[in-house]
Amino acid sequence: MTVTTVETAWQFLAQGRFDDASDIAHALLARAPDDVAALSCAAVADWELGRDIDAAIGLLEKAASLAPDNAPIWHNLATLHASKGDIEAASAGFEQALRINPADSRAFFSLAQNRRFTEETDLVRQMLQLYGSGSLQRDALEFLCFGLAKVYADLGKPSRAMHFCIEANWLAGRPWDSAGERRRLAVTRELAEAGRFMRAKAAHPGPAPVFIVGMPRSGTTLVEAMLSRHPQVHALGETIHISELDRQLTGGDPGKIPGLPRDRLRAAGEKTLKAMRAGAGPGIRFVADKTPENAFRIGLIAALFPQARIIHVRRHPLDCGLSNLFTRFTRGQGFSFRQNDLGERIRQTAEVMSIWKRTGLVPVLEVNYERIVNEPAVQARRMTDFLGLAWDDACLAPEQARHSVRTASQYQVRQKINANSVGRHALYREWLAPLIEAMGGEDWVEAEFADQQRASEPS
């Protein structure tokens, strides 16, 4: 490839073009092994791609040794440690970033996410002082407000927590094409009910894909961690495999799926499966992709992978919605920052999954977060039975999962299974009227949760 500048590599990284960013950064390192910017870019791109996290950490450690006063390097190094589950090393990295730059609101945010608060510590007082200084730009203030919302949620002060949560979401507002999403759902419904979506026929030898889908913050990371503990499952985390295929093959228009040539679909499926299986060792039977929004791409998944299995994770709509509001997503999820968009998206996800289940295009197992945390052995066995795997007690210790977690749940998933977040919405209900209305009202919320319970009962 033609070696270009490190600035281009970082631009590709910001655009989500992780392969291109990694290729350029590593090509630059081949010529200049001590290029700090290239070391950092290569490490972050490789981490985003789910590659060897220890190697990525090594690149950042080298960068930190060459530029010890560079706060962003320490921040990135800490982020990778956190995704690996080394919370102590992560905290040390974020604290070092703050020593270099005491106004690093991203470091404050990350420290708040990776610990549980029982009192207003010196760290909290520093965050409040920075908040009151009036010195932060919009994006920096956004990080700080999300961090303070988490602090006061931990402290059981819902009014204070919601104050910062509302401000954080206002600051973070991102584009969301609600009208376009309604059109895509209508097309999907029409095609599915008319039987227009096709199922791939010829199986691809080797490990089969299982897609863990649902709303963000519904428990998909927990389900993936439980399955990843099984010796025959390889966890991929959230990936761009299917979204990129969707972009290339349909331009995001589900109406184009029925017209795609089968030979093109087979070639695309084989290429994607090869990439998904790249890190899977011997004895692996399933590779697990837990990208929640793939719930809307199951028509394409069915046309690509005949062995595909779907696990749909569901959670009480208000707990799920509240958790989205308190989460600062790194990219995408534009619906999550406004209650009306969020409520509509929760309902759309429930509807599209009911379409796939009703039409029987792909085998779907429904699991419910509340049942998982209250009866983990029962629900984990439902999942292994669904995949045809022998039971393994390791599935009940997801906190020991070895894979890198690159989602907002990277701290929670390292804890033992617990029900700490169940029913949390009760403390915040007075602020959630727009969310409830957008879902369809109290009756829909109650009916949806009742259906979740029924659908996840052991057979």
Secondary structure, DSSP 8 states (H G I E B T S, - for coil): -----HHHHHHHHHTT-HHHHHHHHHHHHHH-TT-HHHHHHHHHHHHHTT--HHHHHHHHHHHHHH-TT-HHHHHHHHHHHHHHT-HHHHHHHHHHHHHH-TT-HHHHHHHHHTS--SS--HHHHHHHHHHHH----HHHHHHHHHHHHHHHHHTT-HHHHHHHHHHHHHHH-----HHHHHHHHHHHHHHHHTT------S--SS-EEEEEEESTTSSHHHHHHHHHTSTTEEEEES-SHHHHHHHHHHTT-GGGGGGS-HHHHHHHHHHHHHHHTTT--TT--EEEE--GGGGGGHHHHHHH-TT-EEEEEE--HHHHHHHHHT---SS--GGGGSHHHHHHHHHHHHHHHHHHHHHTSS-EEEEEHHHHHHSHHHHHHHHHHHTT----GGGG-GGG--S---STTTTGGGS-S--TTTTGGGGTGGG-HHHHHHHT-HHHHHHHHHHHHHHTS--
